[in-house]
Amino acid sequence: MDFGSLKPVRRWLEQTFDHKTLVAAGDPLLPQMQAMDELGLVQLVVLPHVSCEAFAEHILAWVGDWLAEQSLSPRIRLAEVGVREHGANAAKVLA
């Protein structure tokens, strides 16, 4: 697949992860974080779970759905997703 065709995936990754505050849906401080978002203090993204593993699984699922919507799967599939915060905190998920 031509990398130029992946611009929607790049936009989604940036909108979801780039300079965002990621919070788990079950976080007890979620209401306070939402208030901070409404005040423009953070750019909040609420996800079911927050961890490198959860981010990798979320990306794998989203891209898989996007490929299906574009009628590209099963001809094209995402084989793996790697997420790394730093050397000691990383995850890889295989499709």
N, CA, C and O atoms as a printed pandas DataFrame, in Angstrom:
     atom_number atom_name residue_name chain_id  residue_number  x_coord  y_coord  z_coord
0              1         N          MET        A               1    0.848   -1.173    0.000
1              2        CA          MET        A               1    0.000    0.000    0.000
2              3         C          MET        A               1    0.890    1.230    0.000
3              4         O          MET        A               1    1.867    1.296    0.745
4              5         N          ASP        A               2    0.560    2.185   -0.817
5              6        CA          ASP        A               2    1.302    3.435   -0.878
6              7         C          ASP        A               2    1.119    4.212    0.423
7              8         O          ASP        A               2   -0.004    4.355    0.906
8              9         N          PHE        A               3    2.203    4.710    0.986
9             10        CA          PHE        A               3    2.119    5.431    2.252
10            11         C          PHE        A               3    1.253    6.676    2.158
11            12         O          PHE        A               3    0.671    7.097    3.158
12            13         N          GLY        A               4    1.158    7.273    0.976
13            14        CA          GLY        A               4    0.302    8.443    0.801
14            15         C          GLY        A               4   -1.160    8.134    1.077
15            16         O          GLY        A               4   -1.924    9.023    1.452
16            17         N          SER        A               5   -1.550    6.888    0.896
17            18        CA          SER        A               5   -2.931    6.475    1.151
18            19         C          SER        A               5   -3.236    6.368    2.640
19            20         O          SER        A               5   -4.392    6.220    3.036
20            21         N          LEU        A               6   -2.202    6.443    3.455
21            22        CA          LEU        A               6   -2.378    6.301    4.899
22            23         C          LEU        A               6   -2.568    7.633    5.618
23            24         O          LEU        A               6   -2.546    7.670    6.848
24            25         N          LYS        A               7   -2.754    8.719    4.886
25            26        CA          LYS        A               7   -2.932   10.031    5.519
26            27         C          LYS        A               7   -4.083   10.059    6.518
27            28         O          LYS        A               7   -3.940   10.692    7.564
28            29         N          PRO        A               8   -5.226    9.401    6.254
29            30        CA          PRO        A               8   -6.289    9.380    7.267
30            31         C          PRO        A               8   -5.849    8.693    8.564
31            32         O          PRO        A               8   -6.272    9.091    9.649
32            33         N          VAL        A               9   -5.018    7.683    8.458
33            34        CA          VAL        A               9   -4.525    6.992    9.650
34            35         C          VAL        A               9   -3.612    7.933   10.430
35            36         O          VAL        A               9   -3.705    8.024   11.654
36            37         N          ARG        A              10   -2.738    8.625    9.724
37            38        CA          ARG        A              10   -1.849    9.578   10.394
38            39         C          ARG        A              10   -2.655   10.673   11.096
39            40         O          ARG        A              10   -2.356   11.026   12.237
40            41         N          ARG        A              11   -3.671   11.210   10.423
41            42        CA          ARG        A              11   -4.510   12.249   11.045
42            43         C          ARG        A              11   -5.161   11.722   12.313
43            44         O          ARG        A              11   -5.174   12.407   13.336
44            45         N          TRP        A              12   -5.705   10.501   12.254
45            46        CA          TRP        A              12   -6.352    9.918   13.429
46            47         C          TRP        A              12   -5.347    9.728   14.566
47            48         O          TRP        A              12   -5.656   10.034   15.717
48            49         N          LEU        A              13   -4.155    9.229   14.259
49            50        CA          LEU        A              13   -3.126    9.052   15.288
50            51         C          LEU        A              13   -2.785   10.387   15.947
51            52         O          LEU        A              13   -2.662   10.468   17.169
52            53         N          GLU        A              14   -2.633   11.429   15.136
53            54        CA          GLU        A              14   -2.320   12.750   15.685
54            55         C          GLU        A              14   -3.466   13.284   16.533
55            56         O          GLU        A              14   -3.236   13.836   17.609
56            57         N          GLN        A              15   -4.691   13.125   16.062
57            58        CA          GLN        A              15   -5.854   13.612   16.813
58            59         C          GLN        A              15   -6.046   12.848   18.119
59            60         O          GLN        A              15   -6.573   13.392   19.089
60            61         N          THR        A              16   -5.626   11.613   18.143
61            62        CA          THR        A              16   -5.840   10.767   19.312
62            63         C          THR        A              16   -4.691   10.842   20.313
63            64         O          THR        A              16   -4.923   10.808   21.521
64            65         N          PHE        A              17   -3.452   10.942   19.824
65            66        CA          PHE        A              17   -2.309   10.793   20.716
66            67         C          PHE        A              17   -1.372   11.998   20.797
67            68         O          PHE        A              17   -0.726   12.183   21.829
68            69         N          ASP        A              18   -1.272   12.810   19.770
69            70        CA          ASP        A              18   -0.256   13.861   19.729
70            71         C          ASP        A              18   -0.612   15.028   20.646
71            72         O          ASP        A              18   -1.599   15.725   20.411
72            73         N          HIS        A              19    0.182   15.241   21.681
73            74        CA          HIS        A              19   -0.009   16.334   22.645
74            75         C          HIS        A              19   -1.388   16.274   23.304
75            76         O          HIS        A              19   -2.025   17.306   23.512
76            77         N          LYS        A              20   -1.837   15.089   23.623
77            78        CA          LYS        A              20   -3.136   14.888   24.263
78            79         C          LYS        A              20   -2.949   14.376   25.689
79            80         O          LYS        A              20   -1.898   13.840   26.040
80            81         N          THR        A              21   -3.970   14.549   26.488
81            82        CA          THR        A              21   -4.027   13.960   27.811
82            83         C          THR        A              21   -4.946   12.758   27.714
83            84         O          THR        A              21   -6.146   12.902   27.480
84            85         N          LEU        A              22   -4.381   11.570   27.894
85            86        CA          LEU        A              22   -5.131   10.330   27.746
86            87         C          LEU        A              22   -5.548    9.836   29.125
87            88         O          LEU        A              22   -4.723    9.701   30.029
88            89         N          VAL        A              23   -6.843    9.570   29.268
89            90        CA          VAL        A              23   -7.393    9.155   30.553
90            91         C          VAL        A              23   -8.291    7.940   30.328
91            92         O          VAL        A              23   -9.030    7.867   29.346
92            93         N          ALA        A              24   -8.213    6.998   31.250
93            94        CA          ALA        A              24   -9.071    5.811   31.182
94            95         C          ALA        A              24  -10.505    6.189   31.530
95            96         O          ALA        A              24  -10.746    7.043   32.383
96            97         N          ALA        A              25  -11.440    5.549   30.867
97            98        CA          ALA        A              25  -12.862    5.828   31.090
98            99         C          ALA        A              25  -13.267    5.615   32.542
99           100         O          ALA        A              25  -14.181    6.280   33.030
100          101         N          GLY        A              26  -12.612    4.711   33.229
101          102        CA          GLY        A              26  -12.959    4.426   34.615
102          103         C          GLY        A              26  -12.165    5.222   35.641
103          104         O          GLY        A              26  -12.257    4.942   36.836
104          105         N          ASP        A              27  -11.403    6.186   35.212
105          106        CA          ASP        A              27  -10.585    6.972   36.143
106          107         C          ASP        A              27  -11.479    7.755   37.097
107          108         O          ASP        A              27  -12.385    8.458   36.647
108          109         N          PRO        A              28  -11.247    7.650   38.393
109          110        CA          PRO        A              28  -12.112    8.364   39.341
110          111         C          PRO        A              28  -12.031    9.885   39.217
111          112         O          PRO        A              28  -12.934   10.582   39.681
112          113         N          LEU        A              29  -10.980   10.410   38.607
113          114        CA          LEU        A              29  -10.843   11.857   38.425
114          115         C          LEU        A              29  -11.284   12.322   37.039
115          116         O          LEU        A              29  -11.006   13.455   36.646
116          117         N          LEU        A              30  -11.967   11.455   36.303
117          118        CA          LEU        A              30  -12.417   11.812   34.961
118          119         C          LEU        A              30  -13.251   13.099   34.937
119          120         O          LEU        A              30  -13.022   13.934   34.062
120          121         N          PRO        A              31  -14.199   13.298   35.845
121          122        CA          PRO        A              31  -14.966   14.550   35.799
122          123         C          PRO        A              31  -14.086   15.798   35.923
123          124         O          PRO        A              31  -14.340   16.806   35.263
124          125         N          GLN        A              32  -13.067   15.732   36.758
125          126        CA          GLN        A              32  -12.166   16.864   36.894
126          127         C          GLN        A              32  -11.350   17.079   35.615
127          128         O          GLN        A              32  -11.113   18.213   35.199
128          129         N          MET        A              33  -10.930   15.979   35.006
129          130        CA          MET        A              33  -10.184   16.082   33.749
130          131         C          MET        A              33  -11.072   16.651   32.652
131          132         O          MET        A              33  -10.608   17.449   31.837
132          133         N          GLN        A              34  -12.335   16.256   32.616
133          134        CA          GLN        A              34  -13.267   16.796   31.628
134          135         C          GLN        A              34  -13.479   18.287   31.845
135          136         O          GLN        A              34  -13.599   19.042   30.879
136          137         N          ALA        A              35  -13.526   18.719   33.098
137          138        CA          ALA        A              35  -13.659   20.146   33.392
138          139         C          ALA        A              35  -12.428   20.901   32.892
139          140         O          ALA        A              35  -12.557   22.000   32.351
140          141         N          MET        A              36  -11.252   20.332   33.063
141          142        CA          MET        A              36  -10.029   20.961   32.562
142          143         C          MET        A              36  -10.048   21.051   31.043
143          144         O          MET        A              36   -9.590   22.038   30.467
144          145         N          ASP        A              37  -10.579   20.016   30.396
145          146        CA          ASP        A              37  -10.705   20.020   28.938
146          147         C          ASP        A              37  -11.645   21.140   28.487
147          148         O          ASP        A              37  -11.348   21.865   27.538
148          149         N          GLU        A              38  -12.774   21.273   29.172
149          150        CA          GLU        A              38  -13.743   22.311   28.826
150          151         C          GLU        A              38  -13.160   23.707   29.000
151          152         O          GLU        A              38  -13.542   24.633   28.285
152          153         N          LEU        A              39  -12.241   23.862   29.943
153          154        CA          LEU        A              39  -11.578   25.150   30.158
154          155         C          LEU        A              39  -10.425   25.389   29.186
155          156         O          LEU        A              39   -9.832   26.467   29.168
156          157         N          GLY        A              40  -10.113   24.373   28.378
157          158        CA          GLY        A              40   -9.019   24.507   27.419
158          159         C          GLY        A              40   -7.644   24.285   28.022
159          160         O          GLY        A              40   -6.637   24.634   27.407
160          161         N          LEU        A              41   -7.588   23.714   29.207
161          162        CA          LEU        A              41   -6.309   23.484   29.872
162          163         C          LEU        A              41   -5.614   22.230   29.372
163          164         O          LEU        A              41   -4.385   22.153   29.398
164          165         N          VAL        A              42   -6.376   21.250   28.919
165          166        CA          VAL        A              42   -5.837   20.009   28.358
166          167         C          VAL        A              42   -6.672   19.650   27.129
167          168         O          VAL        A              42   -7.791   20.133   26.956
168          169         N          GLN        A              43   -6.114   18.811   26.301
169          170        CA          GLN        A              43   -6.861   18.222   25.187
170          171         C          GLN        A              43   -7.089   16.767   25.562
171          172         O          GLN        A              43   -6.221   15.916   25.370
172          173         N          LEU        A              44   -8.257   16.501   26.094
173          174        CA          LEU        A              44   -8.561   15.210   26.696
174          175         C          LEU        A              44   -9.032   14.195   25.665
175          176         O          LEU        A              44   -9.840   14.497   24.787
176          177         N          VAL        A              45   -8.506   12.991   25.797
177          178        CA          VAL        A              45   -8.976   11.840   25.030
178          179         C          VAL        A              45   -9.271   10.746   26.046
179          180         O          VAL        A              45   -8.392   10.354   26.812
180          181         N          VAL        A              46  -10.500   10.256   26.054
181          182        CA          VAL        A              46  -10.912    9.204   26.978
182          183         C          VAL        A              46  -10.895    7.875   26.228
183          184         O          VAL        A              46  -11.526    7.728   25.182
184          185         N          LEU        A              47  -10.173    6.928   26.773
185          186        CA          LEU        A              47  -10.059    5.598   26.184
186          187         C          LEU        A              47  -10.490    4.565   27.219
187          188         O          LEU        A              47  -10.481    4.848   28.417
188          189         N          PRO        A              48  -10.867    3.376   26.768
189          190        CA          PRO        A              48  -11.280    2.346   27.728
190          191         C          PRO        A              48  -10.191    2.031   28.755
191          192         O          PRO        A              48  -10.483    1.849   29.937
192          193         N          HIS        A              49   -8.942    1.967   28.302
193          194        CA          HIS        A              49   -7.812    1.653   29.174
194          195         C          HIS        A              49   -6.619    2.496   28.744
195          196         O          HIS        A              49   -6.521    2.895   27.584
196          197         N          VAL        A              50   -5.719    2.765   29.673
197          198        CA          VAL        A              50   -4.541    3.570   29.372
198          199         C          VAL        A              50   -3.290    2.794   29.758
199          200         O          VAL        A              50   -3.000    2.600   30.939
200          201         N          SER        A              51   -2.559    2.356   28.749
201          202        CA          SER        A              51   -1.265    1.696   28.909
202          203         C          SER        A              51   -0.693    1.523   27.511
203          204         O          SER        A              51   -1.419    1.651   26.525
204          205         N          CYS        A              52    0.578    1.238   27.415
205          206        CA          CYS        A              52    1.165    0.998   26.094
206          207         C          CYS        A              52    0.447   -0.155   25.398
207          208         O          CYS        A              52    0.166   -0.087   24.201
208          209         N          GLU        A              53    0.151   -1.210   26.151
209          210        CA          GLU        A              53   -0.538   -2.361   25.564
210          211         C          GLU        A              53   -1.929   -1.967   25.067
211          212         O          GLU        A              53   -2.340   -2.362   23.976
212          213         N          ALA        A              54   -2.646   -1.191   25.870
213          214        CA          ALA        A              54   -3.994   -0.767   25.486
214          215         C          ALA        A              54   -3.945    0.144   24.270
215          216         O          ALA        A              54   -4.808    0.049   23.398
216          217         N          PHE        A              55   -2.952    1.028   24.192
217          218        CA          PHE        A              55   -2.830    1.911   23.027
218          219         C          PHE        A              55   -2.570    1.091   21.772
219          220         O          PHE        A              55   -3.168    1.348   20.727
220          221         N          ALA        A              56   -1.683    0.104   21.868
221          222        CA          ALA        A              56   -1.378   -0.737   20.712
222          223         C          ALA        A              56   -2.618   -1.495   20.249
223          224         O          ALA        A              56   -2.878   -1.587   19.049
224          225         N          GLU        A              57   -3.381   -2.036   21.193
225          226        CA          GLU        A              57   -4.610   -2.759   20.835
226          227         C          GLU        A              57   -5.645   -1.811   20.218
227          228         O          GLU        A              57   -6.337   -2.183   19.270
228          229         N          HIS        A              58   -5.751   -0.597   20.749
229          230        CA          HIS        A              58   -6.690    0.399   20.228
230          231         C          HIS        A              58   -6.319    0.770   18.787
231          232         O          HIS        A              58   -7.192    0.861   17.924
232          233         N          ILE        A              59   -5.042    0.981   18.534
233          234        CA          ILE        A              59   -4.573    1.313   17.185
234          235         C          ILE        A              59   -4.829    0.152   16.241
235          236         O          ILE        A              59   -5.318    0.351   15.129
236          237         N          LEU        A              60   -4.505   -1.050   16.672
237          238        CA          LEU        A              60   -4.722   -2.233   15.835
238          239         C          LEU        A              60   -6.193   -2.357   15.442
239          240         O          LEU        A              60   -6.504   -2.618   14.280
240          241         N          ALA        A              61   -7.091   -2.174   16.395
241          242        CA          ALA        A              61   -8.526   -2.282   16.111
242          243         C          ALA        A              61   -8.992   -1.161   15.191
243          244         O          ALA        A              61   -9.734   -1.413   14.242
244          245         N          TRP        A              62   -8.566    0.080   15.458
245          246        CA          TRP        A              62   -9.022    1.213   14.641
246          247         C          TRP        A              62   -8.554    1.071   13.205
247          248         O          TRP        A              62   -9.338    1.256   12.273
248          249         N          VAL        A              63   -7.276    0.744   13.017
249          250        CA          VAL        A              63   -6.744    0.607   11.658
250          251         C          VAL        A              63   -7.402   -0.579   10.959
251          252         O          VAL        A              63   -7.685   -0.503    9.763
252          253         N          GLY        A              64   -7.649   -1.665   11.673
253          254        CA          GLY        A              64   -8.351   -2.796   11.065
254          255         C          GLY        A              64   -9.738   -2.404   10.585
255          256         O          GLY        A              64  -10.150   -2.786    9.490
256          257         N          ASP        A              65  -10.460   -1.642   11.400
257          258        CA          ASP        A              65  -11.785   -1.159   10.992
258          259         C          ASP        A              65  -11.679   -0.222    9.794
259          260         O          ASP        A              65  -12.488   -0.296    8.869
260          261         N          TRP        A              66  -10.679    0.661    9.813
261          262        CA          TRP        A              66  -10.492    1.603    8.704
262          263         C          TRP        A              66  -10.186    0.857    7.408
263          264         O          TRP        A              66  -10.729    1.196    6.356
264          265         N          LEU        A              67   -9.329   -0.146    7.476
265          266        CA          LEU        A              67   -9.023   -0.939    6.283
266          267         C          LEU        A              67  -10.282   -1.615    5.743
267          268         O          LEU        A              67  -10.482   -1.673    4.530
268          269         N          ALA        A              68  -11.130   -2.124    6.634
269          270        CA          ALA        A              68  -12.376   -2.760    6.206
270          271         C          ALA        A              68  -13.311   -1.727    5.554
271          272         O          ALA        A              68  -13.918   -2.008    4.521
272          273         N          GLU        A              69  -13.426   -0.533    6.159
273          274        CA          GLU        A              69  -14.279    0.517    5.600
274          275         C          GLU        A              69  -13.807    0.953    4.218
275          276         O          GLU        A              69  -14.616    1.342    3.376
276          277         N          GLN        A              70  -12.502    0.889    3.987
277          278        CA          GLN        A              70  -11.934    1.274    2.694
278          279         C          GLN        A              70  -11.966    0.108    1.697
279          280         O          GLN        A              70  -11.466    0.234    0.580
280          281         N          SER        A              71  -12.547   -1.011    2.095
281          282        CA          SER        A              71  -12.602   -2.242    1.287
282          283         C          SER        A              71  -11.203   -2.731    0.918
283          284         O          SER        A              71  -10.985   -3.251   -0.177
284          285         N          LEU        A              72  -10.274   -2.561    1.830
285          286        CA          LEU        A              72   -8.898   -2.988    1.593
286          287         C          LEU        A              72   -8.567   -4.320    2.253
287          288         O          LEU        A              72   -7.652   -5.019    1.819
288          289         N          SER        A              73   -9.304   -4.671    3.295
289          290        CA          SER        A              73   -9.038   -5.947    3.950
290          291         C          SER        A              73   -9.937   -7.005    3.322
291          292         O          SER        A              73  -11.035   -6.668    2.879
292          293         N          PRO        A              74   -9.534   -8.234    3.266
293          294        CA          PRO        A              74   -8.343   -8.827    3.860
294          295         C          PRO        A              74   -7.097   -8.747    2.993
295          296         O          PRO        A              74   -6.045   -9.252    3.383
296          297         N          ARG        A              75   -7.194   -8.117    1.813
297          298        CA          ARG        A              75   -6.032   -8.025    0.921
298          299         C          ARG        A              75   -4.872   -7.310    1.609
299          300         O          ARG        A              75   -3.713   -7.694    1.451
300          301         N          ILE        A              76   -5.194   -6.262    2.378
301          302        CA          ILE        A              76   -4.188   -5.521    3.141
302          303         C          ILE        A              76   -4.584   -5.599    4.603
303          304         O          ILE        A              76   -5.747   -5.396    4.952
304          305         N          ARG        A              77   -3.614   -5.893    5.457
305          306        CA          ARG        A              77   -3.897   -5.950    6.891
306          307         C          ARG        A              77   -2.717   -5.389    7.655
307          308         O          ARG        A              77   -1.583   -5.395    7.176
308          309         N          LEU        A              78   -2.996   -4.916    8.822
309          310        CA          LEU        A              78   -1.965   -4.443    9.729
310          311         C          LEU        A              78   -1.437   -5.656   10.476
311          312         O          LEU        A              78   -2.207   -6.363   11.125
312          313         N          ALA        A              79   -0.147   -5.905   10.396
313          314        CA          ALA        A              79    0.436   -7.112   10.989
314          315         C          ALA        A              79    0.785   -6.929   12.454
315          316         O          ALA        A              79    0.617   -7.856   13.246
316          317         N          GLU        A              80    1.271   -5.741   12.834
317          318        CA          GLU        A              80    1.622   -5.514   14.227
318          319         C          GLU        A              80    1.666   -4.021   14.513
319          320         O          GLU        A              80    1.835   -3.196   13.614
320          321         N          VAL        A              81    1.509   -3.701   15.784
321          322        CA          VAL        A              81    1.596   -2.321   16.249
322          323         C          VAL        A              81    2.555   -2.298   17.427
323          324         O          VAL        A              81    2.439   -3.097   18.356
324          325         N          GLY        A              82    3.506   -1.370   17.376
325          326        CA          GLY        A              82    4.423   -1.172   18.483
326          327         C          GLY        A              82    4.221    0.214   19.072
327          328         O          GLY        A              82    4.107    1.199   18.341
328          329         N          VAL        A              83    4.178    0.285   20.380
329          330        CA          VAL        A              83    4.040    1.556   21.096
330          331         C          VAL        A              83    5.166    1.614   22.113
331          332         O          VAL        A              83    5.398    0.662   22.858
332          333         N          ARG        A              84    5.869    2.754   22.134
333          334        CA          ARG        A              84    6.978    2.900   23.058
334          335         C          ARG        A              84    6.920    4.278   23.704
335          336         O          ARG        A              84    6.941    5.301   23.019
336          337         N          GLU        A              85    6.847    4.289   25.012
337          338        CA          GLU        A              85    6.913    5.546   25.746
338          339         C          GLU        A              85    8.382    5.900   25.977
339          340         O          GLU        A              85    8.797    7.040   25.772
340          341         N          HIS        A              86    9.149    4.922   26.401
341          342        CA          HIS        A              86   10.596    5.018   26.565
342          343         C          HIS        A              86   11.109    3.586   26.605
343          344         O          HIS        A              86   10.329    2.638   26.516
344          345         N          GLY        A              87   12.399    3.432   26.737
345          346        CA          GLY        A              87   13.012    2.112   26.653
346          347         C          GLY        A              87   12.458    1.087   27.612
347          348         O          GLY        A              87   12.457   -0.104   27.302
348          349         N          ALA        A              88   11.986    1.517   28.775
349          350        CA          ALA        A              88   11.504    0.576   29.772
350          351         C          ALA        A              88    9.995    0.373   29.721
351          352         O          ALA        A              88    9.463   -0.446   30.470
352          353         N          ASN        A              89    9.301    1.096   28.859
353          354        CA          ASN        A              89    7.836    0.986   28.796
354          355         C          ASN        A              89    7.422    0.925   27.333
355          356         O          ASN        A              89    7.305    1.954   26.668
356          357         N          ALA        A              90    7.203   -0.278   26.840
357          358        CA          ALA        A              90    6.833   -0.481   25.447
358          359         C          ALA        A              90    5.949   -1.706   25.322
359          360         O          ALA        A              90    5.899   -2.551   26.216
360          361         N          ALA        A              91    5.252   -1.789   24.197
361          362        CA          ALA        A              91    4.402   -2.949   23.932
362          363         C          ALA        A              91    4.311   -3.188   22.436
363          364         O          ALA        A              91    4.396   -2.259   21.633
364          365         N          LYS        A              92    4.140   -4.439   22.081
365          366        CA          LYS        A              92    3.932   -4.818   20.690
366          367         C          LYS        A              92    2.747   -5.763   20.657
367          368         O          LYS        A              92    2.677   -6.709   21.442
368          369         N          VAL        A              93    1.805   -5.508   19.740
369          370        CA          VAL        A              93    0.632   -6.359   19.575
370          371         C          VAL        A              93    0.648   -6.885   18.153
371          372         O          VAL        A              93    0.787   -6.114   17.204
372          373         N          LEU        A              94    0.506   -8.185   18.001
373          374        CA          LEU        A              94    0.446   -8.815   16.690
374          375         C          LEU        A              94   -0.998   -9.044   16.296
375          376         O          LEU        A              94   -1.845   -9.357   17.132
376          377         N          ALA        A              95   -1.265   -8.885   15.013
377          378        CA          ALA        A              95   -2.631   -9.110   14.518
378          379         C          ALA        A              95   -2.936  -10.581   14.473
379          380         O          ALA        A              95   -4.037  -10.972   14.084
